[in-house]
């Protein structure tokens, strides 16, 4: 099996990387930290026009009809650029809408008119009739729907049906958080898990974002180690630095390989797809969190300052690590899958 990216995939990721570099610079995270939304509408619509919201959506709703592996490579660039905004929720929401028989709704998500926030159910239940309970919502500002992933399936619920959202303080200045307690909110769309494992797809894309973070901090740390001179020599000549950079490189490469294999396994319907996806989540989380922490240490005093980007990678990695599935639960699921085989 060839896991190397094709020429088309390289061109796709290069276009995405260029867009994020020019339109969504990391410095903008700090500049907009007090704004209600982490991403402005003009940039969001520009990303939609580029096709970032419809990579795997069918052509009849305005998508590109590409595979999960292509989508994972683009989300890797989203993670590398620390791009804010409800990209993940909207992409998953569009797929749910298509499979639930709502192509009109999916089309409005693909072209950027309808944004979908992610919601984590903390206490309650979600089903075909709707949801009830306490939930946390990521990037709700400007969203029309929230996507809730449960054990039995996924639901799209109108954001207005959640009532008043209570803003929450978060560690990541590029992610907006809010909470809501819902008595009963009907589902605009419901997709049972046996029809589409949307939760596994979400884990693949979140893992891809973590891979991007792991690669970004690897590059940032190694560049600093080569260019920072102390006592007449680059600090990278010291074993305490270069060994750590080497560990970051190995971890990032392992995370990329496992995540892409997880994407291919899920897309092709392999019997071990859940095992491979859970493994990708564990490996990518460790690579991103450990690498981002090491990057701060390698940068020394400047790495701890708010003006430096190093802390932003660690904070985004922490948010993604808690998204959809706790790492300890992923490990438990991985062990259960291994025992069943």
Secondary structure, 3 states (H helix, E strand, C coil): CCCCCCHHHHHHHHHHHHHHHHHCCCHHHHHCCCCCCCCCHHHHHHHHHHCCCCCCCCHHHCCCCCCHHHHHHHHHHHHHHCCCCCHHHHHHHHHHHHHCCCHHHHHHHHCCCCCEEEEEEEEEEEECCEEEEEEEEECCCCCCEEEEECCCEEEEEEHHHHCCCEEECCCCCCCCEEEEEEEEECCCEEEECCCCCHHHHHHHHHHHHHHHHHHHHHHHHHHHHHHCEECCEEHHHCHHHHHHHHHHHHHHHHHHHHHHHHHHHHHHCCCCHHHHHHHHHHHHHHHHHHHHHHHHHHCHHHHHCCCCCHHHHHHHHHHHHCCCCCHHHHHHHHHHHHHHC
